[in-house]
Amino acid sequence: MNTTKTTHLSLGSNLGDKLNNLQDAVFAIQQAAGEVVKISPVYQSSSWGFEAEDFFNICITIQTVLLPEALLDVLLKIETNLGRIRFQAEGYEPRKIDIDILYYEKETLFNDDLVIPHPQLPFRRFVLKPLADIAPQFYHPVLLKDSRNLLQECKDTGKLKKTSYRLFKDRNELFAHTNFIAIEGNIGAGKTTLANKIAEDFNGKLVLERFADNPFLPKFYEDQARYAFPLEMSFLADRYQQFTDDTSQYDLFKSFMVSDYDIYKSLIFAQVTLQKEEFSLYRKLFNLMYKEVKKPKIYIYLYQSTDRLLENIKKRGRDYEQNIEPQYLENINSGYFDFIKSYPEQNNLVIDLGEMDFVQNADDYETLVDKILKFAVQLPF
């Protein structure tokens, strides 16, 4: 039976989306190499040994059953899968991702393919600093000095700055750290379906809008002018009550919350449907309520063309929705975009669904999840 070994790795990137390059590498290491047990803060450093863009650097600690050479093979495959291109010319070069084995337990190894401890470790401050964050008292088996002492003695004078970013060992942990995600979209965009799938796959508490029992909704689609105000007022009261109840009560067995609406949608729909005087009165009441409700950490808007929305509405077969006018849907889309522009401080992510079908196509669903996670990891926490 193989026993796990404590191994320290260094990761760096200075090409493309550097932060997500590191996060993708951590995810891949967690899946293929071993359990990630510690992740350092993310540091920005000047390129070492050549002129290029600054690097983002981290160190991680893993528990692995792989022997050093096998671990190296896995890490090299991860680099290749993530787009690392190794040039034949000698010397240092920019790279999308670079993963080095620093220590493997307290073992020493020297062969043509791998040297442990890493021979450049004592000379690289951008490695020693994040290493000291996660393994301050780990002793170099040859130099017999711990990470803090090596850092103090390091002569490297390159720029090194701690960033406000943090990385996560897997996708579940990253979703958990979002705390609260609101998924919005026009009628028929698929927001409820996506919220359900994310909650199920990543252990989220699901907050769904209740609307089917609203007695004014079928009447509104038959006579908008007459029933718009009572409809919007009843929606606002229901949403406020439900949203306040659901988002203020955490589920100890769930990692985060994901909803298929944000209460601000009440104002967006009201602005489209109400007369000027009605909307003025409505907005006064809404503003009082909006101050009290929980705001999402990430606000996602699923954009879909009007033609696709009408197709989706027809497929789901709700009788009272079948006569929705295209212009009404276009006005709703415009209202959402006006809202997003009005709140630039909010973490807004607009996803154009185009021809994607994330219900039937697993790859499309993975594409959406990847977009959300790549956005989430770039938010300072």
N, C-alpha and C positions, 0 to 999 in steps of 0.2 A: 504494500500500500504506500503510495507516494505521500510524503508529508509536505505541507506548505512551507515556502521559504519567503522571508521578508526581503523585498527587493525595492530599491529606490531608483526611479527613472527621472530623466530630465526631458522636457518637451519644449520645442521652440518653433516659431513660425514668423516669417517676414514677407510673405507673398499672399495677395488676395485678402480674403476675410480672415484675418489672423486669429481673431478670438474664436470664431466658429471652427477654424481648422484645429485648434487645440481641443475644443469641446468634442468635435467628432472623433479625434484621436483617443480621448479619454473614454468615450462611449465604446469605441472599438476594442480598447485594451480591456475594459470591464467584461466585454463579451468573449474575447478570444484568449486573453493572456492570464487573467487572474482577478481576484477581488480587489477593487480600488478601495483602500481604507483611509487614505489621507490625500488631500489636494491642497497645495499651497495657494496663497493669493497669486494673482496675475501681475507680472512685472513687465514694464517696458524698458528695453535696453538698447543701446546703440549696437550696431553690427560689430562683430568681433573678428578681426583678421582681414576685413575687406570693407569697401564702401558700398552701402546699400541701405534700404529702408530699415527703420528700427524693428527690433524683434518684440514679440510677446513671448514670455517665458514662464513656465511653471515647473514644479517638481511634484511627483506623486509617489506614494508608497502603495505597493500592491502585495498581496499574498498569492503566490503562484506555486503550482506543482510542477511546472516546467523546469527542466534543466537549463543552464545558461545558454547553451547553443540553440536549443529548441525555442527558448524565449526570444533570442535574437532573430530567429527565422520568422516568428510570428510578428514581431515588431517591424521587420523589414517589409513584410507583406502588407501590414497596416499602412505604412508609409506609401507604398506603391498604390494601394487602393484609394488612398486619399489624394493622389496626384503628385507625389514626390517624383521628381525627375533627377536622376543622378548623371551629371556630366562627366566626361572622361578627363577633362583638364584637371591638373593638380591645383590644390589650394581650396580656399573657402568659396562658397557660392550661396546666393539666395535660395531659400527653400520654402515650399508650402508647409511642410511639416518635417520635423527632425526629432527622433526619439533615441535617447542614449540610455544605456544601462550604467548607472553610477556605482551601485553596490549590489551584490547578491549575497545576502546574509553577511558574514565576515570573511567570505571566501576570496581567494586570489586566483586569477586565471590569466594565462598569457599564451595566446596562440595567434596565428595569422589573421583570424577573423574577429577575435574578441579579446580585449584586455579589461580585467576587472581587478581593482577599482578603475574607473575611467582615468586614464593618464592625465587628462587636462583638468580634472576636477579642482585641484588646489589653485589653479590660475584663473578661474572664471568666477567672477563675483556674481554674474547673472545666474549662475547655477548655485553657488554657495548660499546666497541670501534666501531664495525660496526653499532650499534644502534645510537651512537652519530653522525655518519656520515650522517644518513638519518633523524634523529629526535633529533637534539641536544637540543632543548628547550622543549621537551615533558616532563611534570612533572609526577613523580610517584605519583599516587593519595593518597598513604598512607604516604610515606616518605616526600612528598612535595619537592622533589629535581629533577632537570632536568637531562637528560642523561649525560651532561658534568660534572656536580657536582658529580654524582654517580661514574663516571669513575675516577675522581680525587681522590675520597675517597676509591676506591676499593683496597683491600689488596692482591688481586690475583697477584702472581709473575710469573705465567707461561709464557712460551715463546709465543710471539704474533708478527707475521710479515705480513705486507701487501704485497700481491702478485701483479703481473702485469696483472692478469686475470680480466675479467668482464663477467657478466652474463646478460641474456636478458629475457624479459617477455614472448616472444613467438617466434615461428620459423620465422615469417616474419621479426621481428626486428633483429634477428641474421643474416639472409640472407642479410638484408640491410647493415649490418656492414661489410660484406665481401668485399663490394665495387665492386670487379670484379673477376669473376670465369671463368676460361677457362676449357672446357671439351674436352679432346682429346681422340683419339682412332684410331685403324686401320680402314681400309675400311670395312664398314658393322658392326662396333661395337655398333652403336646406339647412337653416341654422339649428333647428330642433334636432334633426338627424345627426348633425356633426357634434352637437353638444352631448347627445346620448352616447355616441361612439367614444368620444374622448373621456367622458365620465366612466364608462365601463372599462376601457382599456387602461386607464391610468389612475383609477381609484379616486375619482372626484365625486363630490356631493353635487347632485344634479338639481338645478333650480329651473323649472319649466314654467312658462307663462300659461296661465289658465284662461282660455278665451272661448272655448267651444260652447260653454253654457250661457254666454252673454245673450240675453233675450233681444237686445237691440241690434245685434250684428246682421242677422238675415234681413231685418227691416231696413237697415242702413243701405245695404246693397240694392234694395228695391227703390228707396227714396232717400237719397243722401241729404238733400237740403233739410228735410224734416227731422231726421233722426241723428244727424251728425253730432249735435251738442250733447244730448243724453247719452249717446254711445261713448263719446270721448270722456265725459265726466264719469261714467260707470267704469270704463277702462282705467282711468286714473285712480279711482278709489280702490279698485281691485288690485291693481299693480302695486300701489303704494303699500297696502296692507300686506300682500303676499311677499313683496320684495323685502320689506322691513323684517317680517317674521323669518323668512328663509335665510337671509344673508346675515342676520344677527345671531343665529343659532348654529354654532359649529358642530359638526359630526365628528366625534372622537375617533371614529373608525375610517374616516375619509381624509385624504391628504390636502385637498383644495376644493374650491367651488368653481363650477362652470354653469353658466346660465345661457338660455337661448334668447335672452332679451336684456336690455338695459332700460331702466325706467324713463330715460330721456326720450325713448321712442314715442311716449305719449305726446310730448310737445311737437315732435316731428309730424306725426299723423294729424294732430289737431290743427297745425298750421296749414296743412293741405286741405282739410275737410271743413274747417269752420269759417264763418263769416268774420269780417274784421272785428266787429264789436264783441262777438262771442269769443274770439281768440284772445282779445285783450283781457277779458274777465278770466278766462281759463288760465292764462299765463300767470296772473297774479297768484292764483291758488297753487299752480304747479311750482313756482319759484320757492314758495314756503316749504313745500314737501321735498323738493330736490336737495335742499340744504341738509336734510336729515338722513338721506339714504347713503348706503355704502357705495363707493365708487370702485369700479374694477381696476385691477392692476394692469390688465391688458384689455383693450377694446378692439374686437375683431369685426370688420365689416365684410361680409361676403357679397361681392358685386356680381350680378348676373344680368345679362342683356334682357330687355323686355320680352323678346321672342321666346327665350329659354324659360323665363318666368311663367309666361302663359302656358307653355308646354307642361311645365311642372304642376301648375295649378290644375290643368285639365287632367293630368295623370292621377292626382290624389283625390279627385272626384268629390269635393265638397260642393254641394248644390248651390249654396249661397255665394260661392266664389266664382262661378262659371261665367258671370256677366261683368266681371271687372274690366274696366276700360284700360287699354294700353297707356293712355295719357295719365291716368291715376297712378299707375306703377312708376312711370317716368317722374312724376312729381314727387313721389315718395323717395326715389333714388336721389333726386336733387336735394330734398330735405336732409337726407342723411349726410350727403357730402358737405352741405352748408354747416351742419353740426360739427363734423370732423374738422373742418377748417376753422371753426370758431373756438375749438379747444385744442390748440397745438400742444399744450402742456400735457395733455392726456396721451398715454401710450397707445396711439392708434395704429392698427395694422389693417390695411385694405388689401383683400385678396381677390383678384379677378379670376373667377372660376372658369371663364372661357368655355371650352368643350369638356372640362373635367366632369367625371361622374364618380364621386367618391363613395357612393352607395354600392355600386356594382363593381367598381374597379379598385382593387386593393392598392395598386400603385398610385392612383390618384389620391387616395386617402393618405398614404404615406407621404406624398408630396405636400399635402396640406399640413400634416403634423410637423414635418420638417421645417416648413416656412414659419410656423408658430414658434417652434423651439429656437430657431435661428434668430428670431426677433427677440424672444424672451431672454436669451443668454446675454444680449447686448445691453440690457437694462441694468444700470447700477443698482445693487441691493445693499 
